[in-house]
Amino acid sequence: MRKHTLCFLMMLGAMVTLTSAYAQQKMEKSFKPSELWHDTDGQLINAHGGGILYANKKYYWFGEKRGKQVSQGVTVYSSKDLYAWKYEGVALSPDKNSESEITEGCLIERPKVIYNKKTSKYVMWFHLELKGKGYAAAKVGVAVSDKVTGPYKFVDSFRPNGNMSRDMNLFVDDDGSAYHIYSSDENMNMRISKLTNDYLKATKEDKLLFRRQREAPAIFKYQKRYYLVSSGCTGWAPNEASVHMADNLFGPWKLMGDPMKGPNAKSTFGGQSTYVLPLVGKKDAFIFIADKWNPKDLMDSRYIWLPVQFIEGQVKIEWMDQWNLDWFKKTIL
Ligand code: GAL
């Protein structure tokens, strides 16, 4: 056989293997926490410290776009089934203008998007650190778009009611009121502020939730109660998670302990919370989402998705090597 024919056949073979690997991955309807997760184009999903919004009959996953270290804005992916994610592009790009607060070189972390029914706008909040200033600015950035996938336009940055704000999350309650939950005062305190009706600013309704050094807040509502998962403060290194519970968003919040169970549970399976996703169309079903950071190559940080269990008034998040949404059908919550 001629040399170039052999080469061609080998390349064809490699392509068939690759394509079938992706096809198999697409077909495979399961979550594999900490494993590589590719999008429908076969690229690694690059959406860290993320959050998920359900809109127009699809889930949209927003997260930090990372290079090895550098912050490259916010990516967005869409999915109908939560397993297969289509890359929709960069929802918020750093600004080329060096005068902008989100100029290239700034840090955009933990983006979260919510939809405002009154203004028909998608509103993104994120932790913003200014270029060359480390983590000193401790601000939130706000960006808006008419379309869920963006492009989002940066509109404002501030410290809510003058308070430092680093790791954060957003929560929309059943009545449409939205809240910003944030690590404040050099991460020594967790705070909450109610947003204005247009979701663009923090109101004066702003309160200390608890005095405890916590980060990575991930909040959800289950049977009229609020639950807040958070991590300790050890940078990219994993640590022990905890969950607080409250009947009222403004407190009092009660510490319920560490919900993680299984190997490596005391370090959140090597991860750090970022979001708790309520399943659409399935009552009382939630997925806990965490980042397994790789500080040497942030882009290659992995994702941990696990079902949330409620057992005798306690929240339990148990390690599983592989699972799928049928778990919610089989389990009586
Ligand atoms: C973590 C925080 C991350 C990132 C990191 C930087 O504690 O949760 O979002 O800010 O520190 O070291």
Boltz pocket constraint, residues with backbone or C-beta under 6 A from the ligand:
constraints:
  - pocket:
      binder: B
      contacts: [[A, 49], [A, 109], [A, 110], [A, 167], [A, 215], [A, 216], [A, 232], [A, 233], [A, 234], [A, 235], [A, 236], [A, 272]]
      max_distance: 6.0
